[in-house]
Amino acid sequence: MLVRSIVPSDEDAYRAILEDTSAEDRYCRFFHLVDHFDPDEAQRFVETRPDMIGVIAFDGDSPLGAAHAR
């Protein structure tokens, strides 16, 4: 498994994580109901920002999960 900083080129992998995560899992991860997400908005979660860090985990080429902290 590889865990590294998120970079803008991870947009497709990040979108795949959200698409493969159940509503219950998204609730547990984000601490509020996330019953819908717009796949076209994945870019904002992989942009480099001075007020947030993000990491993404892969098993080979398969994205497993991501996390952000402010």
PDB file of N, CA, C and O in Angstrom:
ATOM      1  N   MET A   1       0.845  -1.165   0.000  1.00  0.00           N
ATOM      2  CA  MET A   1       0.000   0.000   0.000  1.00  0.00           C
ATOM      3  C   MET A   1       0.895   1.233   0.000  1.00  0.00           C
ATOM      4  O   MET A   1       1.951   1.251   0.633  1.00  0.00           O
ATOM      5  N   LEU A   2       0.464   2.244  -0.707  1.00  0.00           N
ATOM      6  CA  LEU A   2       1.169   3.516  -0.802  1.00  0.00           C
ATOM      7  C   LEU A   2       0.238   4.617  -0.306  1.00  0.00           C
ATOM      8  O   LEU A   2      -0.905   4.709  -0.754  1.00  0.00           O
ATOM      9  N   VAL A   3       0.714   5.449   0.611  1.00  0.00           N
ATOM     10  CA  VAL A   3      -0.016   6.633   1.068  1.00  0.00           C
ATOM     11  C   VAL A   3       0.870   7.822   0.786  1.00  0.00           C
ATOM     12  O   VAL A   3       2.030   7.855   1.197  1.00  0.00           O
ATOM     13  N   ARG A   4       0.321   8.807   0.079  1.00  0.00           N
ATOM     14  CA  ARG A   4       1.112   9.983  -0.282  1.00  0.00           C
ATOM     15  C   ARG A   4       0.216  11.198  -0.355  1.00  0.00           C
ATOM     16  O   ARG A   4      -1.007  11.085  -0.270  1.00  0.00           O
ATOM     17  N   SER A   5       0.825  12.358  -0.511  1.00  0.00           N
ATOM     18  CA  SER A   5       0.066  13.598  -0.651  1.00  0.00           C
ATOM     19  C   SER A   5      -0.781  13.566  -1.910  1.00  0.00           C
ATOM     20  O   SER A   5      -0.383  13.010  -2.934  1.00  0.00           O
ATOM     21  N   ILE A   6      -1.949  14.167  -1.816  1.00  0.00           N
ATOM     22  CA  ILE A   6      -2.823  14.302  -2.986  1.00  0.00           C
ATOM     23  C   ILE A   6      -2.249  15.371  -3.900  1.00  0.00           C
ATOM     24  O   ILE A   6      -1.773  16.409  -3.441  1.00  0.00           O
ATOM     25  N   VAL A   7      -2.301  15.107  -5.189  1.00  0.00           N
ATOM     26  CA  VAL A   7      -1.889  16.080  -6.207  1.00  0.00           C
ATOM     27  C   VAL A   7      -3.029  16.233  -7.210  1.00  0.00           C
ATOM     28  O   VAL A   7      -3.880  15.349  -7.308  1.00  0.00           O
ATOM     29  N   PRO A   8      -3.063  17.333  -7.956  1.00  0.00           N
ATOM     30  CA  PRO A   8      -4.158  17.556  -8.890  1.00  0.00           C
ATOM     31  C   PRO A   8      -4.397  16.420  -9.889  1.00  0.00           C
ATOM     32  O   PRO A   8      -5.530  16.231 -10.334  1.00  0.00           O
ATOM     33  N   SER A   9      -3.380  15.676 -10.245  1.00  0.00           N
ATOM     34  CA  SER A   9      -3.576  14.583 -11.208  1.00  0.00           C
ATOM     35  C   SER A   9      -4.316  13.390 -10.594  1.00  0.00           C
ATOM     36  O   SER A   9      -4.613  12.426 -11.300  1.00  0.00           O
ATOM     37  N   ASP A  10      -4.620  13.440  -9.288  1.00  0.00           N
ATOM     38  CA  ASP A  10      -5.374  12.375  -8.617  1.00  0.00           C
ATOM     39  C   ASP A  10      -6.887  12.534  -8.745  1.00  0.00           C
ATOM     40  O   ASP A  10      -7.638  11.787  -8.117  1.00  0.00           O
ATOM     41  N   GLU A  11      -7.336  13.472  -9.527  1.00  0.00           N
ATOM     42  CA  GLU A  11      -8.779  13.741  -9.618  1.00  0.00           C
ATOM     43  C   GLU A  11      -9.588  12.494  -9.972  1.00  0.00           C
ATOM     44  O   GLU A  11     -10.598  12.227  -9.321  1.00  0.00           O
ATOM     45  N   ASP A  12      -9.183  11.729 -10.972  1.00  0.00           N
ATOM     46  CA  ASP A  12      -9.936  10.527 -11.356  1.00  0.00           C
ATOM     47  C   ASP A  12      -9.934   9.484 -10.245  1.00  0.00           C
ATOM     48  O   ASP A  12     -10.952   8.837 -10.001  1.00  0.00           O
ATOM     49  N   ALA A  13      -8.801   9.317  -9.569  1.00  0.00           N
ATOM     50  CA  ALA A  13      -8.727   8.358  -8.466  1.00  0.00           C
ATOM     51  C   ALA A  13      -9.616   8.803  -7.311  1.00  0.00           C
ATOM     52  O   ALA A  13     -10.294   7.975  -6.702  1.00  0.00           O
ATOM     53  N   TYR A  14      -9.623  10.091  -7.002  1.00  0.00           N
ATOM     54  CA  TYR A  14     -10.453  10.614  -5.917  1.00  0.00           C
ATOM     55  C   TYR A  14     -11.929  10.411  -6.246  1.00  0.00           C
ATOM     56  O   TYR A  14     -12.714  10.003  -5.391  1.00  0.00           O
ATOM     57  N   ARG A  15     -12.296  10.696  -7.488  1.00  0.00           N
ATOM     58  CA  ARG A  15     -13.682  10.497  -7.932  1.00  0.00           C
ATOM     59  C   ARG A  15     -14.070   9.025  -7.797  1.00  0.00           C
ATOM     60  O   ARG A  15     -15.181   8.717  -7.365  1.00  0.00           O
ATOM     61  N   ALA A  16     -13.171   8.119  -8.159  1.00  0.00           N
ATOM     62  CA  ALA A  16     -13.445   6.678  -8.045  1.00  0.00           C
ATOM     63  C   ALA A  16     -13.673   6.271  -6.594  1.00  0.00           C
ATOM     64  O   ALA A  16     -14.535   5.438  -6.313  1.00  0.00           O
ATOM     65  N   ILE A  17     -12.906   6.851  -5.669  1.00  0.00           N
ATOM     66  CA  ILE A  17     -13.101   6.554  -4.252  1.00  0.00           C
ATOM     67  C   ILE A  17     -14.501   6.960  -3.819  1.00  0.00           C
ATOM     68  O   ILE A  17     -15.193   6.183  -3.161  1.00  0.00           O
ATOM     69  N   LEU A  18     -14.926   8.156  -4.175  1.00  0.00           N
ATOM     70  CA  LEU A  18     -16.263   8.624  -3.789  1.00  0.00           C
ATOM     71  C   LEU A  18     -17.353   7.764  -4.415  1.00  0.00           C
ATOM     72  O   LEU A  18     -18.354   7.462  -3.765  1.00  0.00           O
ATOM     73  N   GLU A  19     -17.166   7.370  -5.667  1.00  0.00           N
ATOM     74  CA  GLU A  19     -18.170   6.552  -6.342  1.00  0.00           C
ATOM     75  C   GLU A  19     -18.271   5.164  -5.723  1.00  0.00           C
ATOM     76  O   GLU A  19     -19.349   4.570  -5.721  1.00  0.00           O
ATOM     77  N   ASP A  20     -17.163   4.637  -5.196  1.00  0.00           N
ATOM     78  CA  ASP A  20     -17.143   3.291  -4.624  1.00  0.00           C
ATOM     79  C   ASP A  20     -17.461   3.254  -3.131  1.00  0.00           C
ATOM     80  O   ASP A  20     -17.528   2.177  -2.538  1.00  0.00           O
ATOM     81  N   THR A  21     -17.657   4.414  -2.524  1.00  0.00           N
ATOM     82  CA  THR A  21     -17.921   4.493  -1.093  1.00  0.00           C
ATOM     83  C   THR A  21     -19.422   4.602  -0.862  1.00  0.00           C
ATOM     84  O   THR A  21     -20.093   5.434  -1.473  1.00  0.00           O
ATOM     85  N   SER A  22     -19.945   3.759   0.023  1.00  0.00           N
ATOM     86  CA  SER A  22     -21.385   3.784   0.307  1.00  0.00           C
ATOM     87  C   SER A  22     -21.760   5.057   1.066  1.00  0.00           C
ATOM     88  O   SER A  22     -20.896   5.729   1.630  1.00  0.00           O
ATOM     89  N   ALA A  23     -23.035   5.379   1.076  1.00  0.00           N
ATOM     90  CA  ALA A  23     -23.515   6.546   1.815  1.00  0.00           C
ATOM     91  C   ALA A  23     -23.181   6.405   3.297  1.00  0.00           C
ATOM     92  O   ALA A  23     -22.830   7.393   3.942  1.00  0.00           O
ATOM     93  N   GLU A  24     -23.283   5.187   3.850  1.00  0.00           N
ATOM     94  CA  GLU A  24     -22.955   4.964   5.258  1.00  0.00           C
ATOM     95  C   GLU A  24     -21.472   5.222   5.518  1.00  0.00           C
ATOM     96  O   GLU A  24     -21.120   5.858   6.512  1.00  0.00           O
ATOM     97  N   ASP A  25     -20.606   4.737   4.640  1.00  0.00           N
ATOM     98  CA  ASP A  25     -19.174   4.969   4.806  1.00  0.00           C
ATOM     99  C   ASP A  25     -18.830   6.448   4.682  1.00  0.00           C
ATOM    100  O   ASP A  25     -17.983   6.952   5.420  1.00  0.00           O
ATOM    101  N   ARG A  26     -19.485   7.153   3.746  1.00  0.00           N
ATOM    102  CA  ARG A  26     -19.235   8.591   3.617  1.00  0.00           C
ATOM    103  C   ARG A  26     -19.681   9.319   4.874  1.00  0.00           C
ATOM    104  O   ARG A  26     -19.032  10.281   5.287  1.00  0.00           O
ATOM    105  N   TYR A  27     -20.782   8.880   5.496  1.00  0.00           N
ATOM    106  CA  TYR A  27     -21.238   9.488   6.747  1.00  0.00           C
ATOM    107  C   TYR A  27     -20.167   9.316   7.829  1.00  0.00           C
ATOM    108  O   TYR A  27     -19.826  10.272   8.525  1.00  0.00           O
ATOM    109  N   CYS A  28     -19.648   8.118   7.966  1.00  0.00           N
ATOM    110  CA  CYS A  28     -18.624   7.846   8.980  1.00  0.00           C
ATOM    111  C   CYS A  28     -17.353   8.639   8.718  1.00  0.00           C
ATOM    112  O   CYS A  28     -16.703   9.095   9.659  1.00  0.00           O
ATOM    113  N   ARG A  29     -16.999   8.805   7.477  1.00  0.00           N
ATOM    114  CA  ARG A  29     -15.765   9.501   7.135  1.00  0.00           C
ATOM    115  C   ARG A  29     -15.890  11.004   7.321  1.00  0.00           C
ATOM    116  O   ARG A  29     -14.959  11.638   7.817  1.00  0.00           O
ATOM    117  N   PHE A  30     -17.024  11.591   6.932  1.00  0.00           N
ATOM    118  CA  PHE A  30     -17.165  13.043   6.942  1.00  0.00           C
ATOM    119  C   PHE A  30     -17.972  13.557   8.135  1.00  0.00           C
ATOM    120  O   PHE A  30     -18.136  14.767   8.286  1.00  0.00           O
ATOM    121  N   PHE A  31     -18.478  12.658   8.984  1.00  0.00           N
ATOM    122  CA  PHE A  31     -19.224  13.008  10.187  1.00  0.00           C
ATOM    123  C   PHE A  31     -20.516  13.768   9.911  1.00  0.00           C
ATOM    124  O   PHE A  31     -21.040  14.437  10.801  1.00  0.00           O
ATOM    125  N   HIS A  32     -21.019  13.676   8.730  1.00  0.00           N
ATOM    126  CA  HIS A  32     -22.343  14.187   8.383  1.00  0.00           C
ATOM    127  C   HIS A  32     -22.802  13.471   7.124  1.00  0.00           C
ATOM    128  O   HIS A  32     -22.001  12.874   6.406  1.00  0.00           O
ATOM    129  N   LEU A  33     -24.085  13.537   6.869  1.00  0.00           N
ATOM    130  CA  LEU A  33     -24.655  12.832   5.731  1.00  0.00           C
ATOM    131  C   LEU A  33     -24.144  13.417   4.422  1.00  0.00           C
ATOM    132  O   LEU A  33     -24.288  14.614   4.175  1.00  0.00           O
ATOM    133  N   VAL A  34     -23.552  12.580   3.591  1.00  0.00           N
ATOM    134  CA  VAL A  34     -23.118  12.963   2.251  1.00  0.00           C
ATOM    135  C   VAL A  34     -23.796  11.956   1.323  1.00  0.00           C
ATOM    136  O   VAL A  34     -23.173  11.000   0.862  1.00  0.00           O
ATOM    137  N   ASP A  35     -25.085  12.189   1.057  1.00  0.00           N
ATOM    138  CA  ASP A  35     -25.842  11.218   0.269  1.00  0.00           C
ATOM    139  C   ASP A  35     -25.704  11.434  -1.226  1.00  0.00           C
ATOM    140  O   ASP A  35     -26.154  10.609  -2.021  1.00  0.00           O
ATOM    141  N   HIS A  36     -25.083  12.541  -1.610  1.00  0.00           N
ATOM    142  CA  HIS A  36     -24.879  12.826  -3.029  1.00  0.00           C
ATOM    143  C   HIS A  36     -23.592  13.635  -3.176  1.00  0.00           C
ATOM    144  O   HIS A  36     -23.273  14.480  -2.341  1.00  0.00           O
ATOM    145  N   PHE A  37     -22.885  13.367  -4.220  1.00  0.00           N
ATOM    146  CA  PHE A  37     -21.733  14.197  -4.566  1.00  0.00           C
ATOM    147  C   PHE A  37     -21.738  14.367  -6.071  1.00  0.00           C
ATOM    148  O   PHE A  37     -22.213  13.496  -6.799  1.00  0.00           O
ATOM    149  N   ASP A  38     -21.215  15.473  -6.531  1.00  0.00           N
ATOM    150  CA  ASP A  38     -21.137  15.768  -7.953  1.00  0.00           C
ATOM    151  C   ASP A  38     -19.753  15.343  -8.441  1.00  0.00           C
ATOM    152  O   ASP A  38     -18.756  15.963  -8.071  1.00  0.00           O
ATOM    153  N   PRO A  39     -19.674  14.292  -9.270  1.00  0.00           N
ATOM    154  CA  PRO A  39     -18.371  13.832  -9.749  1.00  0.00           C
ATOM    155  C   PRO A  39     -17.554  14.921 -10.445  1.00  0.00           C
ATOM    156  O   PRO A  39     -16.325  14.848 -10.483  1.00  0.00           O
ATOM    157  N   ASP A  40     -18.229  15.925 -10.993  1.00  0.00           N
ATOM    158  CA  ASP A  40     -17.519  17.006 -11.666  1.00  0.00           C
ATOM    159  C   ASP A  40     -16.818  17.947 -10.686  1.00  0.00           C
ATOM    160  O   ASP A  40     -16.020  18.784 -11.108  1.00  0.00           O
ATOM    161  N   GLU A  41     -17.099  17.827  -9.389  1.00  0.00           N
ATOM    162  CA  GLU A  41     -16.482  18.695  -8.399  1.00  0.00           C
ATOM    163  C   GLU A  41     -15.281  18.053  -7.704  1.00  0.00           C
ATOM    164  O   GLU A  41     -14.767  18.615  -6.738  1.00  0.00           O
ATOM    165  N   ALA A  42     -14.828  16.904  -8.167  1.00  0.00           N
ATOM    166  CA  ALA A  42     -13.695  16.226  -7.542  1.00  0.00           C
ATOM    167  C   ALA A  42     -12.424  17.070  -7.595  1.00  0.00           C
ATOM    168  O   ALA A  42     -11.572  16.949  -6.716  1.00  0.00           O
ATOM    169  N   GLN A  43     -12.285  17.910  -8.594  1.00  0.00           N
ATOM    170  CA  GLN A  43     -11.082  18.732  -8.760  1.00  0.00           C
ATOM    171  C   GLN A  43     -10.802  19.565  -7.513  1.00  0.00           C
ATOM    172  O   GLN A  43      -9.641  19.727  -7.136  1.00  0.00           O
ATOM    173  N   ARG A  44     -11.829  20.092  -6.871  1.00  0.00           N
ATOM    174  CA  ARG A  44     -11.590  20.967  -5.713  1.00  0.00           C
ATOM    175  C   ARG A  44     -10.980  20.213  -4.530  1.00  0.00           C
ATOM    176  O   ARG A  44     -10.387  20.829  -3.645  1.00  0.00           O
ATOM    177  N   PHE A  45     -11.119  18.889  -4.509  1.00  0.00           N
ATOM    178  CA  PHE A  45     -10.565  18.102  -3.410  1.00  0.00           C
ATOM    179  C   PHE A  45      -9.115  17.677  -3.644  1.00  0.00           C
ATOM    180  O   PHE A  45      -8.467  17.172  -2.727  1.00  0.00           O
ATOM    181  N   VAL A  46      -8.605  17.874  -4.843  1.00  0.00           N
ATOM    182  CA  VAL A  46      -7.223  17.486  -5.137  1.00  0.00           C
ATOM    183  C   VAL A  46      -6.324  18.688  -5.405  1.00  0.00           C
ATOM    184  O   VAL A  46      -5.128  18.525  -5.644  1.00  0.00           O
ATOM    185  N   GLU A  47      -6.889  19.891  -5.366  1.00  0.00           N
ATOM    186  CA  GLU A  47      -6.089  21.092  -5.579  1.00  0.00           C
ATOM    187  C   GLU A  47      -5.173  21.329  -4.378  1.00  0.00           C
ATOM    188  O   GLU A  47      -5.530  21.008  -3.244  1.00  0.00           O
ATOM    189  N   THR A  48      -4.010  21.884  -4.632  1.00  0.00           N
ATOM    190  CA  THR A  48      -3.093  22.272  -3.575  1.00  0.00           C
ATOM    191  C   THR A  48      -3.633  23.529  -2.914  1.00  0.00           C
ATOM    192  O   THR A  48      -3.912  24.525  -3.582  1.00  0.00           O
ATOM    193  N   ARG A  49      -3.780  23.473  -1.568  1.00  0.00           N
ATOM    194  CA  ARG A  49      -4.309  24.612  -0.821  1.00  0.00           C
ATOM    195  C   ARG A  49      -3.423  24.871   0.390  1.00  0.00           C
ATOM    196  O   ARG A  49      -2.929  23.932   1.014  1.00  0.00           O
ATOM    197  N   PRO A  50      -3.223  26.143   0.723  1.00  0.00           N
ATOM    198  CA  PRO A  50      -2.374  26.451   1.874  1.00  0.00           C
ATOM    199  C   PRO A  50      -3.030  26.132   3.221  1.00  0.00           C
ATOM    200  O   PRO A  50      -2.334  26.018   4.230  1.00  0.00           O
ATOM    201  N   ASP A  51      -4.364  25.986   3.250  1.00  0.00           N
ATOM    202  CA  ASP A  51      -5.075  25.772   4.509  1.00  0.00           C
ATOM    203  C   ASP A  51      -5.487  24.315   4.739  1.00  0.00           C
ATOM    204  O   ASP A  51      -6.231  24.025   5.676  1.00  0.00           O
ATOM    205  N   MET A  52      -5.012  23.402   3.893  1.00  0.00           N
ATOM    206  CA  MET A  52      -5.434  22.015   4.027  1.00  0.00           C
ATOM    207  C   MET A  52      -4.365  21.082   3.457  1.00  0.00           C
ATOM    208  O   MET A  52      -3.681  21.402   2.484  1.00  0.00           O
ATOM    209  N   ILE A  53      -4.247  19.918   4.098  1.00  0.00           N
ATOM    210  CA  ILE A  53      -3.399  18.873   3.537  1.00  0.00           C
ATOM    211  C   ILE A  53      -4.292  17.685   3.211  1.00  0.00           C
ATOM    212  O   ILE A  53      -5.322  17.478   3.852  1.00  0.00           O
ATOM    213  N   GLY A  54      -3.903  16.929   2.242  1.00  0.00           N
ATOM    214  CA  GLY A  54      -4.661  15.747   1.872  1.00  0.00           C
ATOM    215  C   GLY A  54      -3.722  14.611   1.527  1.00  0.00           C
ATOM    216  O   GLY A  54      -2.642  14.820   0.974  1.00  0.00           O
ATOM    217  N   VAL A  55      -4.151  13.400   1.863  1.00  0.00           N
ATOM    218  CA  VAL A  55      -3.395  12.206   1.496  1.00  0.00           C
ATOM    219  C   VAL A  55      -4.333  11.246   0.787  1.00  0.00           C
ATOM    220  O   VAL A  55      -5.546  11.270   0.996  1.00  0.00           O
ATOM    221  N   ILE A  56      -3.758  10.408  -0.046  1.00  0.00           N
ATOM    222  CA  ILE A  56      -4.511   9.415  -0.788  1.00  0.00           C
ATOM    223  C   ILE A  56      -3.761   8.087  -0.695  1.00  0.00           C
ATOM    224  O   ILE A  56      -2.531   8.056  -0.716  1.00  0.00           O
ATOM    225  N   ALA A  57      -4.513   6.997  -0.592  1.00  0.00           N
ATOM    226  CA  ALA A  57      -3.916   5.671  -0.453  1.00  0.00           C
ATOM    227  C   ALA A  57      -4.248   4.825  -1.670  1.00  0.00           C
ATOM    228  O   ALA A  57      -5.368   4.858  -2.180  1.00  0.00           O
ATOM    229  N   PHE A  58      -3.266   4.070  -2.123  1.00  0.00           N
ATOM    230  CA  PHE A  58      -3.424   3.173  -3.270  1.00  0.00           C
ATOM    231  C   PHE A  58      -2.951   1.779  -2.893  1.00  0.00           C
ATOM    232  O   PHE A  58      -2.013   1.626  -2.110  1.00  0.00           O
ATOM    233  N   ASP A  59      -3.593   0.771  -3.446  1.00  0.00           N
ATOM    234  CA  ASP A  59      -3.109  -0.608  -3.409  1.00  0.00           C
ATOM    235  C   ASP A  59      -2.765  -0.920  -4.854  1.00  0.00           C
ATOM    236  O   ASP A  59      -3.641  -1.253  -5.652  1.00  0.00           O
ATOM    237  N   GLY A  60      -1.493  -0.812  -5.184  1.00  0.00           N
ATOM    238  CA  GLY A  60      -1.087  -0.897  -6.585  1.00  0.00           C
ATOM    239  C   GLY A  60      -1.646   0.313  -7.308  1.00  0.00           C
ATOM    240  O   GLY A  60      -1.344   1.448  -6.939  1.00  0.00           O
ATOM    241  N   ASP A  61      -2.455   0.088  -8.335  1.00  0.00           N
ATOM    242  CA  ASP A  61      -3.085   1.174  -9.085  1.00  0.00           C
ATOM    243  C   ASP A  61      -4.500   1.497  -8.594  1.00  0.00           C
ATOM    244  O   ASP A  61      -5.120   2.440  -9.085  1.00  0.00           O
ATOM    245  N   SER A  62      -5.014   0.728  -7.637  1.00  0.00           N
ATOM    246  CA  SER A  62      -6.380   0.910  -7.156  1.00  0.00           C
ATOM    247  C   SER A  62      -6.430   1.913  -6.002  1.00  0.00           C
ATOM    248  O   SER A  62      -5.784   1.703  -4.975  1.00  0.00           O
ATOM    249  N   PRO A  63      -7.197   3.013  -6.161  1.00  0.00           N
ATOM    250  CA  PRO A  63      -7.320   3.963  -5.060  1.00  0.00           C
ATOM    251  C   PRO A  63      -8.181   3.367  -3.944  1.00  0.00           C
ATOM    252  O   PRO A  63      -9.245   2.807  -4.208  1.00  0.00           O
ATOM    253  N   LEU A  64      -7.718   3.488  -2.698  1.00  0.00           N
ATOM    254  CA  LEU A  64      -8.415   2.921  -1.553  1.00  0.00           C
ATOM    255  C   LEU A  64      -9.160   3.953  -0.725  1.00  0.00           C
ATOM    256  O   LEU A  64     -10.273   3.692  -0.269  1.00  0.00           O
ATOM    257  N   GLY A  65      -8.566   5.116  -0.524  1.00  0.00           N
ATOM    258  CA  GLY A  65      -9.196   6.122   0.314  1.00  0.00           C
ATOM    259  C   GLY A  65      -8.390   7.389   0.334  1.00  0.00           C
ATOM    260  O   GLY A  65      -7.250   7.434  -0.130  1.00  0.00           O
ATOM    261  N   ALA A  66      -9.002   8.426   0.884  1.00  0.00           N
ATOM    262  CA  ALA A  66      -8.349   9.735   0.973  1.00  0.00           C
ATOM    263  C   ALA A  66      -8.793  10.392   2.261  1.00  0.00           C
ATOM    264  O   ALA A  66      -9.852  10.072   2.801  1.00  0.00           O
ATOM    265  N   ALA A  67      -7.972  11.318   2.755  1.00  0.00           N
ATOM    266  CA  ALA A  67      -8.303  12.059   3.966  1.00  0.00           C
ATOM    267  C   ALA A  67      -7.750  13.461   3.832  1.00  0.00           C
ATOM    268  O   ALA A  67      -6.740  13.687   3.166  1.00  0.00           O
ATOM    269  N   HIS A  68      -8.427  14.401   4.476  1.00  0.00           N
ATOM    270  CA  HIS A  68      -8.012  15.802   4.488  1.00  0.00           C
ATOM    271  C   HIS A  68      -7.974  16.314   5.922  1.00  0.00           C
ATOM    272  O   HIS A  68      -8.720  15.840   6.779  1.00  0.00           O
ATOM    273  N   ALA A  69      -7.114  17.270   6.173  1.00  0.00           N
ATOM    274  CA  ALA A  69      -7.051  17.937   7.475  1.00  0.00           C
ATOM    275  C   ALA A  69      -6.792  19.413   7.241  1.00  0.00           C
ATOM    276  O   ALA A  69      -6.051  19.786   6.332  1.00  0.00           O
ATOM    277  N   ARG A  70      -7.388  20.225   8.042  1.00  0.00           N
ATOM    278  CA  ARG A  70      -7.175  21.683   7.960  1.00  0.00           C
ATOM    279  C   ARG A  70      -6.133  22.094   8.956  1.00  0.00           C
ATOM    280  O   ARG A  70      -5.803  23.276   9.052  1.00  0.00           O
TER     281      ARG A  70
END
